[in-house]
Amino acid sequence: MIGERSLLEDDETAYLEATKRVLREEVFTGQLDRDHIESLDRNEETEDDWATYAERMGEHDLLGVSIPTEHNGGGEGIIETVLAEQAIGYEGSIVHACQTSLTQHIGRTMYEHGSDYIVENYLEPMLAGEFVVAQAFTEPGSGTDIANLETSAERDGADYVVNGEKRFIDFAPYADVLFVPVRTSGSAGDRDGLSILVVDGDTDGLDVLEPHTDWHGFRGTGASWIEFDDARVPAENVVGEPGEAWTYITNELNLEHLTISRYCLGASERALEIAIDYTAEREVNDQSLSRYQGVNHKIADLSTRLDAAYALNTRAARILDDRGMDAGRMEGAMAKQFGNELAHEIADTAMQVMGGISTTTKYPVERIQRDVRAGRYMGGATEVMQSIVQHDVYASVRDETFDGDLVGNELEGKPWRT
Ligand SMILES: Cc1cc2nc3c(=O)[nH]c(=O)nc-3n(C[C@H](O)[C@H](O)[C@H](O)COP(=O)(O)OP(=O)(O)OC[C@H]3O[C@@H](n4cnc5c(N)ncnc54)[C@H](O)[C@@H]3O)c2cc1C
């Protein structure tokens, strides 16, 4: 946030600052230093890098920030969760923030719906930093339309036998555990019949078909197209009730909308700060670029809208804290669409005002610009967020006393009486 953090309580501001300091001094050092962050963009990550990252984040209570400490979580709230994600996007990269974010929303689903077995064997070790995790929603034939997923899980004795393909799955080759929505009954398009399986990464029949190393940004996660070919998963690895996962998924997405937009904003704030420093120093026609209105008004506009985006995100996080994971769908969708569109615009404009040097790797701005691009469709495309907002706006704002019969016939009276 550029201006005063008046929307945050003092202890929340202190949490943000302390988290940034821990990330700088304890996490993104040594093996995970700035060179490592740059190497991710060249797809030069190692399995050990991600295991070390999970371990360090677990040590500092940054995994499952909103889960009680007795389950190895951070013992904080949703507001601290989004602040942590903002800090990781700012101090590290959004792919680091993504790995952590998985523990935030998957963690809540396991905590709220998982059996004792799931909590002891998966949630608690995950939050202690013992697991690298992946979430495998997207399929070749279903992305934004999750209910159309076709990966099937058929009960056979004590196991489910899983068949199907998932793509764009970050961390798939490194994951100790994958969180996988599957269809256990019904057919494509049904919201009933979906279940969530927790799948061990070394399960026989789970294979990488193709890594997505060539993609636009967001590199270094080993994102892959994967296949389940008669993979056997114990029935006790179902989270919650079989067939009831639609609600778990939509509740989880309410939080994921906030974490994704917040960490993209954190990364873009970094790009904006670099652009401010650069344009203050760079002289064109013997005057600082920051003296040109065409430059400084862009900085003013983006700073203003960045604070507005944080405010929207903070409001939505407070709703989840106050009323639970199934609340604040519209406010979360507002925060995601506004935040993710803006994050990309900030990084892109930072490049514009810096000129050609921004296209090189001398500054991280071009990487941030490519990284945050994905936020506009990841975890729910902007257009889907707009659909949610329009639906909930029409449902909540319409005035039943408005007399539709008079529309077009206003000579006969006033439709709007109040
Ligand atoms: C960098 C990156 C990382 C990712 N990581 C993961 C991961 O770890 N796990 C995982 O499961 N998935 C992951 N994904 C997948 C991501 O969540 C999907 O790309 C996203 O859900 C969109 O699905 P799709 O690509 O199939 O697009 P589609 O569903 O085919 O949609 C394409 C476009 O159509 C438009 N559209 C879609 N629906 C609507 C609608 N209802 N109204 C109006 N317009 C609409 C939007 O513009 C959308 O971008 C990742 C993707 C990227 C790029």
The ligand as an ORCA input file, in Angstrom:
! r2SCAN-3c Opt
* xyz 0 1
  C       0.418    -19.861    -14.801
  C      -0.744    -20.755    -14.563
  C      -0.754    -21.580    -13.444
  C      -1.823    -22.443    -13.239
  N      -1.788    -23.307    -12.181
  C      -2.780    -24.203    -12.021
  C      -2.708    -25.192    -10.990
  O      -1.725    -25.271    -10.238
  N      -3.745    -26.054    -10.854
  C      -4.833    -26.007    -11.669
  O      -5.741    -26.800    -11.486
  N      -4.918    -25.106    -12.682
  C      -3.915    -24.210    -12.871
  N      -3.975    -23.300    -13.883
  C      -5.118    -23.307    -14.763
  C      -6.009    -22.103    -14.586
  O      -6.674    -22.125    -13.367
  C      -6.940    -22.099    -15.812
  O      -6.157    -21.664    -16.915
  C      -8.144    -21.217    -15.603
  O      -9.036    -21.794    -14.682
  C      -8.882    -20.994    -16.919
  O      -9.203    -22.221    -17.504
  P      -8.840    -22.488    -19.037
  O      -7.424    -22.100    -19.257
  O      -9.236    -23.870    -19.387
  O      -9.720    -21.444    -19.821
  P     -11.225    -21.601    -20.336
  O     -12.095    -22.152    -19.263
  O     -11.189    -22.309    -21.648
  O     -11.591    -20.087    -20.572
  C     -10.878    -19.300    -21.550
  C     -11.321    -17.866    -21.453
  O     -12.709    -17.787    -21.754
  C     -13.312    -16.757    -21.012
  N     -14.375    -17.343    -20.168
  C     -14.392    -18.544    -19.562
  N     -15.515    -18.715    -18.847
  C     -16.249    -17.607    -19.019
  C     -17.522    -17.164    -18.546
  N     -18.250    -17.934    -17.709
  N     -17.954    -15.947    -18.923
  C     -17.208    -15.154    -19.761
  N     -16.004    -15.528    -20.233
  C     -15.534    -16.719    -19.870
  C     -12.194    -16.116    -20.164
  O     -11.656    -15.030    -20.869
  C     -11.179    -17.225    -20.076
  O      -9.859    -16.733    -19.816
  C      -2.917    -22.443    -14.133
  C      -2.903    -21.600    -15.250
  C      -1.829    -20.782    -15.472
  C      -1.812    -19.946    -16.698
*
